[in-house]
Amino acid sequence: MNKRVLVALGGNAILRHKERGTAEEQFENVRRTCKHLVRLIQDGYRLAITHGNGPQVGDILLKNERSMDALPSMPLDICVAQSQGMLGYMLQQSMQSEMKKAGINTPVVSLITQTIVDKNDIAFKNPSKPIGPFYSASEIGKLRKEVKWTIMEDSGRGFRRVVPSPKPKEVVERDAIKTLFESGVIVIAAGGGGVPVIIKDGGNLKGVVAVVDKDLGAQIFASIIEAQILLMLTDVSKVSLNYGEPNQVDLDVITITEARQYLQEGHFAPGSMGPKVEAAVKFLTSGGERVIITSLEMGRKALESKAGTTIMS
């Protein structure tokens, strides 16, 4: 049986550092990414795809803010859905084009995906996830008063809006994803962790002002398709201890026990590598075979155990 792989795409797969984020730039990056992914299909892997959306949601929020005098501002859950549609379109079209060149006739579909979170999650009382643009100290008083945002300083670079980041519980479109994948379709879903929704009294869904961590969302997606491998493609080729320090140690293969230990010791930053390793632990605990964390360019070699960091049970 061909190995099932959930590919979780990070930032540079869609938007590279210092780029403006034009449609042309993002499409070019996505096409380059899809060339790599099609090679994995040619190697015999069955793929599903998820992706981040941080810069794109930030741009959508900025456009909302700058046009609020002329047009109604959209809430965050709708902005997340909008980014899923935009990036899903780019990935879907680019995968179709690259597979056609390779003589592969496999359907591709992107889904607007809702992720259920607990309305009582403690994160709602402690917003911590920075989103959107930076603001000056003179701007934040007005924003706090008029739009009632929670605003905090972000790493000494300025002030940003922060929103809750509750833990994902389940994906609403689970059955659709599973049915499509089992029928042979390449499914693109859970972009940006999914649109965060809560279940109201009575069972109806309601979007909330929050951001679901994309890596934890990827873990749930992987469980839906019963993936054996979670391939997390990011900006670095390996996971490291003491990252950026003179005593940095790059990790080749570690066990789930070691991954838990390093998490507890605080080796991985909450906003970057921490959620990836946490998602890896959850994936392996729920029956996955291995997690690979590496760069886009090293993904193929990493699947052959020749690059990247592998985490195993």
C-alpha positions in Angstrom: 0.0 0.0 0.0 1.3 3.5 -0.9 2.2 5.5 2.2 -0.3 8.2 3.1 1.4 11.5 3.7 -0.1 14.7 5.0 2.0 17.6 3.8 1.8 20.7 6.0 3.2 23.7 4.1 4.8 26.5 6.0 5.5 30.1 5.2 8.1 30.0 2.5 6.1 27.6 0.4 3.7 30.5 -0.4 5.4 33.7 0.6 9.1 34.3 1.0 10.9 36.7 3.3 10.9 40.3 2.1 8.4 39.7 -0.7 5.5 42.1 -1.0 2.9 39.4 -1.3 1.6 40.1 -4.8 -0.5 37.5 -6.5 2.3 36.9 -9.0 4.8 36.3 -6.2 2.6 33.9 -4.3 1.5 32.0 -7.4 5.2 31.6 -8.4 6.1 30.2 -5.0 3.1 27.9 -5.0 4.0 26.5 -8.4 7.5 25.9 -7.2 6.1 24.1 -4.2 3.8 22.0 -6.3 6.7 20.8 -8.5 8.2 19.3 -5.3 4.9 17.7 -4.3 4.3 16.1 -7.7 7.7 14.4 -7.4 6.4 12.8 -4.2 3.4 11.5 -6.0 5.7 10.1 -8.7 7.6 8.4 -5.9 4.4 6.6 -4.9 3.1 8.6 -1.9 -0.6 9.4 -1.5 -0.8 13.1 -0.5 -3.2 15.4 1.2 -2.2 19.0 1.8 -2.6 21.7 4.4 -1.1 25.1 4.7 -0.5 28.2 6.8 -2.1 31.5 6.2 -0.6 34.0 8.6 0.7 36.7 6.1 -2.4 36.4 4.0 -4.9 36.9 6.9 -2.7 39.8 8.1 -3.1 41.5 4.7 -6.9 40.8 4.6 -7.2 42.4 8.1 -5.1 45.4 7.0 -7.3 45.9 3.9 -10.4 45.7 6.2 -8.9 48.4 8.5 -8.0 50.8 5.7 -11.4 50.5 4.0 -13.6 50.5 7.1 -14.9 54.0 6.4 -16.3 52.9 3.0 -17.0 49.2 3.5 -18.2 47.0 6.4 -15.3 45.3 8.2 -15.4 41.5 8.2 -14.8 39.4 11.4 -11.7 37.3 11.8 -13.4 33.9 11.1 -14.6 35.2 7.7 -11.1 36.5 7.0 -9.7 33.0 7.7 -12.2 31.5 5.3 -11.3 34.0 2.7 -7.6 33.1 3.0 -8.5 29.4 2.7 -10.3 30.1 -0.5 -7.5 32.2 -2.0 -4.6 29.8 -1.1 -6.7 26.7 -1.8 -7.3 28.1 -5.3 -3.6 28.7 -5.9 -2.6 25.3 -4.7 -5.4 23.5 -6.5 -4.7 25.1 -9.8 -0.9 24.7 -9.5 -1.2 21.0 -8.5 -3.4 20.4 -11.5 -1.0 22.1 -13.8 2.1 20.3 -12.5 0.4 16.9 -12.5 -0.8 17.4 -16.1 2.9 18.0 -17.1 3.8 14.8 -15.3 1.1 12.8 -16.9 -0.8 12.3 -13.7 -4.6 12.4 -13.9 -5.7 12.7 -10.3 -8.5 15.1 -9.1 -7.6 17.9 -6.7 -10.0 19.8 -4.5 -9.7 22.5 -1.8 -12.2 22.7 1.0 -13.3 25.5 3.2 -12.7 23.8 6.6 -14.2 24.6 10.0 -12.4 23.5 13.1 -14.4 23.1 16.4 -12.9 24.6 19.5 -14.2 24.6 23.1 -16.1 27.7 23.9 -14.7 27.4 27.5 -11.1 27.0 26.4 -8.9 29.1 28.7 -7.3 30.8 25.6 -10.4 32.9 25.2 -9.5 34.6 28.5 -5.8 35.0 27.6 -5.4 36.2 24.0 -1.8 35.6 22.9 -1.6 35.1 19.2 -0.3 38.2 17.3 -2.1 38.9 14.0 -2.1 41.7 11.5 0.2 44.7 11.1 2.3 46.6 13.7 1.0 49.8 15.3 2.7 52.7 17.0 2.2 53.5 20.7 0.1 56.6 19.6 -2.3 54.4 17.7 -3.1 51.7 20.2 -5.2 53.8 22.6 -7.7 54.6 19.8 -7.8 50.9 18.7 -8.3 49.6 22.2 -11.2 52.0 22.8 -13.0 52.1 19.4 -12.7 48.5 18.2 -12.0 46.9 21.6 -9.0 44.9 20.5 -6.5 43.4 22.9 -3.1 44.8 21.9 0.3 43.8 23.1 4.0 44.6 22.3 5.5 42.0 20.0 9.2 41.2 20.6 10.1 44.8 20.9 9.1 45.5 17.2 6.0 47.4 18.0 2.4 46.7 19.0 0.1 44.2 17.4 -3.4 42.9 17.9 -3.5 39.5 19.8 -6.4 37.0 19.6 -7.1 33.7 21.4 -5.6 30.5 20.1 -7.7 27.7 21.4 -6.9 24.0 21.0 -8.6 22.4 18.0 -11.0 19.6 18.9 -12.4 18.3 15.6 -12.9 19.2 12.0 -16.5 19.7 10.9 -15.9 18.5 7.4 -14.3 15.2 8.6 -16.6 12.9 6.7 -16.2 14.9 3.4 -12.4 14.9 3.7 -12.3 11.1 4.4 -14.7 10.3 1.6 -12.8 12.4 -1.0 -9.4 11.1 0.1 -10.5 7.4 0.1 -11.9 7.9 -3.5 -8.4 9.0 -4.6 -8.8 12.8 -4.6 -5.9 15.0 -3.4 -7.5 17.0 -0.7 -6.4 20.5 0.4 -8.0 21.4 3.7 -7.6 22.9 7.2 -5.8 25.9 5.9 -4.5 28.1 8.7 -5.7 25.4 11.2 -9.3 25.8 9.9 -11.9 28.5 10.6 -12.5 28.4 14.3 -16.1 27.7 15.3 -17.9 26.8 18.6 -21.0 24.6 19.1 -23.7 26.7 20.5 -26.5 25.4 22.8 -28.8 23.7 20.4 -26.0 22.4 18.2 -25.5 25.2 15.7 -22.0 26.4 14.8 -20.8 29.9 15.2 -17.5 31.4 14.1 -15.3 33.1 16.8 -12.6 35.7 16.9 -9.6 33.3 17.3 -6.8 31.6 15.4 -6.3 27.8 15.4 -2.6 26.8 15.4 -2.0 25.4 11.9 0.3 22.6 13.1 -2.2 21.3 15.6 -4.9 21.5 12.9 -2.6 19.5 10.6 -2.4 16.8 13.2 -6.2 16.4 13.3 -6.3 16.4 9.4 -3.7 13.7 9.4 -5.7 11.5 11.8 -8.8 11.9 9.5 -7.0 10.4 6.5 -5.1 7.9 8.7 -1.8 9.2 7.4 1.3 7.2 8.3 3.6 10.2 7.8 3.2 13.9 8.8 5.6 15.9 6.6 6.0 19.4 8.0 7.8 21.7 5.6 9.1 24.9 7.1 11.9 27.4 6.8 14.7 25.3 8.4 16.2 22.0 7.3 16.2 20.5 10.8 14.9 20.9 14.3 17.6 22.2 16.6 18.3 22.5 20.3 19.6 26.0 21.4 18.6 27.4 18.0 20.7 30.3 16.9 23.2 29.9 19.8 26.9 28.9 19.6 26.0 25.5 21.1 23.2 24.8 18.6 22.6 21.0 18.1 20.7 19.8 15.0 18.6 16.8 15.5 18.5 13.9 13.0 16.2 11.2 14.6 14.5 11.5 18.0 11.9 9.5 19.8 8.6 10.7 21.1 10.0 10.5 24.6 12.8 12.8 23.7 10.5 15.2 21.9 8.3 15.4 25.1 11.4 16.0 27.2 12.7 18.8 24.9 9.3 20.4 24.9 9.2 20.4 28.8 12.7 21.8 28.9 11.6 24.8 26.8 13.8 24.2 23.8 11.2 25.1 21.2 9.6 28.5 21.0 5.8 28.6 21.4 5.3 30.6 18.2 7.5 28.6 15.9 8.9 25.1 16.5 6.9 24.4 19.7 3.5 23.7 18.1 5.2 21.5 15.4 6.8 19.3 18.0 3.6 19.3 20.1 1.6 18.3 17.0 4.2 15.6 16.2 3.7 14.1 19.7 -0.1 14.0 19.3 0.2 12.5 15.8 2.5 9.7 17.0 0.4 9.1 20.1 -2.7 8.6 18.0 -1.1 5.9 15.8 1.1 7.8 13.2 4.4 6.1 12.2 6.7 9.1 11.9 6.9 12.9 11.7 9.4 14.7 9.5 10.2 18.3 9.9 12.4 19.9 7.3 12.5 22.5 4.5 10.6 22.3 1.3 13.7 21.6 -0.8 14.7 18.7 1.5 11.3 17.0 1.8 12.0 14.3 -0.8 15.3 13.4 0.8 13.8 13.5 4.2 11.2 10.9 3.3 14.2 8.7 2.3 15.7 9.3 5.7 18.6 11.3 4.1 17.7 14.8 5.5 15.6 16.7 8.0 14.5 15.7 11.6 12.5 12.5 12.0 10.4 11.9 15.2 9.3 8.3 15.8 7.4 6.4 18.5 
